[in-house]
Amino acid sequence: MRFAKLLATPLGRLARVAVGGILVALGLGSVHGGGGLALAIVGLVPLAAGAFNYCTISPFIGAPFWGKDALNARPQTG
């Protein structure tokens, strides 16, 4: 849950957008062929996740999907 909260902060969102942008740029500019296109497509996932404030891995770790819900969630006890 703490990881989901970290990703929902402005710094976490900025980091996801930056990493996604770097992956897209590398895929389109440096890596040639199908691998470059695949890398660019993979880079769109963190880019969109940061831009729209959702976390694609949160459901797998029991955290809310949307960033605003993660920030407002109360810690689970017990």
C-alpha positions, 0 to 999 in steps of 0.5 A, spaced: 500 500 500 505 504 501 508 503 494 501 505 491 501 511 495 508 513 493 506 512 486 500 517 487 504 523 489 506 528 484 513 525 484 511 518 483 507 521 477 512 525 474 517 519 475 512 514 471 511 519 466 519 520 465 520 513 465 515 512 460 517 518 455 524 515 455 522 508 453 518 511 448 524 515 445 529 509 446 524 505 442 523 510 436 529 513 436 535 508 438 532 501 437 531 499 430 526 494 428 520 490 431 524 491 438 524 498 438 516 499 436 515 494 442 519 498 447 515 504 445 509 501 446 511 498 453 513 505 454 506 508 453 504 504 459 507 508 465 507 514 461 499 514 461 499 511 468 502 517 470 499 522 466 492 519 468 494 517 475 492 510 475 497 504 477 497 498 473 500 493 478 496 496 484 490 491 484 495 485 484 498 488 491 491 489 494 491 497 493 486 501 489 487 502 482 486 510 482 491 514 485 486 519 488 483 513 492 490 510 494 492 517 497 486 517 501 486 510 503 486 508 510 492 503 512 489 496 514 490 493 521 490 486 523 
